[in-house]
Amino acid sequence: MTRAAPLYDELGRSYSSTRREDPRIAAQLLAALGDGRSMVNVGAGTGNYEPTDRLVVAVEPSTAMIGQRRGRTRRVMRGNAESLPFPDRTFDAALAVFTIHHWHDRVAGVRELRRVSARQVVLFYEALTVHEFWVLEDFPEARDLPSERNAPSEEFLRSELDVREVQPVLVPRDCIDGFAAAHWSRPEAYLDPEVQAGMSVLALLTPDARARGTARLADDLASGAWLQRFGHLLGQTEYDAGYRIAIAGSGAVEQSVAPSHP
């Protein structure tokens, strides 16, 4: 994660305007976390999806992301997923939301989640499904980004965690969190540079690749080609973009050790 810090110091500048917690996804994550009273949010970003009714410590490498946090835990520290500065089983639960595909050493990071918590909740995506998303037909170079190649899958998580359940996270048609597939039924949104900047899969493209993809999509919308190919999506209320929640480990530990960080 330290190697990703400069990336998100630049990439994350507009997250507070395009990336907001969607209450339906938040409810699913909260249920997955169980009733534990303490948790660590690793790769915490601006703090979306952190519960507000329990002790939370956020670990995030990017100062730009930390600076945009509002209304979330004040127990925030810069740190690395691969080397969390907490004793074993400090927390009832560990949370990682749309972050493990950016970690430098994914194996070490996931093992750290398991070490410091009784339960692990990871919101990730299955690349084989996500890479079929229609947006990537206009921006095909995105499939070759380092974060997309060999992105952690359910198989990977099961190899490192005691996964008890994997739940699909269906994206509602009016999703308010601007992650990559959030606007699956609102294609015009993907023409907006600010929307693109909040999606790493587009923001990490070269300016030329992003411009080519934007032009292709604009042409398809203007000609009616997009509607002809994907108009059936407009009748759906939710969409399976390959997002999944893995729930691993046990329930809350008998007695959590409250972190000493202010």
BELQUIVEN-V65062 format. One record per residue. N is the residue number from 1. PHI is phi in whole degrees, 0 to 359 (999 if undefined). Layout:
BEGIN
n = {N N}
phi = {PHI PHI}
END
This chain:
BEGIN
n = {1 2 3 4 5 6 7 8 9 10 11 12 13 14 15 16 17 18 19 20 21 22 23 24 25 26 27 28 29 30 31 32 33 34 35 36 37 38 39 40 41 42 43 44 45 46 47 48 49 50 51 52 53 54 55 56 57 58 59 60 61 62 63 64 65 66 67 68 69 70 71 72 73 74 75 76 77 78 79 80 81 82 83 84 85 86 87 88 89 90 91 92 93 94 95 96 97 98 99 100 101 102 103 104 105 106 107 108 109 110 111 112 113 114 115 116 117 118 119 120 121 122 123 124 125 126 127 128 129 130 131 132 133 134 135 136 137 138 139 140 141 142 143 144 145 146 147 148 149 150 151 152 153 154 155 156 157 158 159 160 161 162 163 164 165 166 167 168 169 170 171 172 173 174 175 176 177 178 179 180 181 182 183 184 185 186 187 188 189 190 191 192 193 194 195 196 197 198 199 200 201 202 203 204 205 206 207 208 209 210 211 212 213 214 215 216 217 218 219 220 221 222 223 224 225 226 227 228 229 230 231 232 233 234 235 236 237 238 239 240 241 242 243 244 245 246 247 248 249 250 251 252 253 254 255 256 257 258 259 260 261 262}
phi = {999 298 290 275 301 301 301 279 297 265 294 272 297 255 300 294 265 247 245 234 296 272 297 287 290 300 296 293 293 298 296 293 291 77 257 299 263 223 204 244 253 259 69 288 59 275 98 303 76 280 298 253 249 207 286 231 248 257 242 210 276 264 293 295 288 300 292 262 291 220 70 241 305 268 275 237 219 283 187 248 300 285 210 282 273 230 293 304 53 293 244 293 213 238 240 220 245 46 225 295 290 262 289 293 242 293 297 298 296 293 295 293 305 293 294 268 218 278 233 237 235 236 265 224 224 272 300 297 275 300 288 266 299 301 302 285 287 276 238 296 297 298 295 261 296 306 289 264 289 54 301 304 245 301 300 298 297 293 284 244 236 275 287 264 201 233 250 288 248 277 271 292 300 254 305 258 267 275 286 304 261 300 255 302 252 233 300 299 299 287 272 278 302 291 297 301 293 271 242 301 295 258 295 277 290 293 306 295 295 293 294 297 295 297 294 300 295 300 296 295 290 292 276 90 296 299 298 294 275 236 301 298 294 292 270 266 263 208 218 268 264 96 282 219 248 263 247 229 82 251 281 297 287 298 213 279 263 294 299 267 289 291}
END
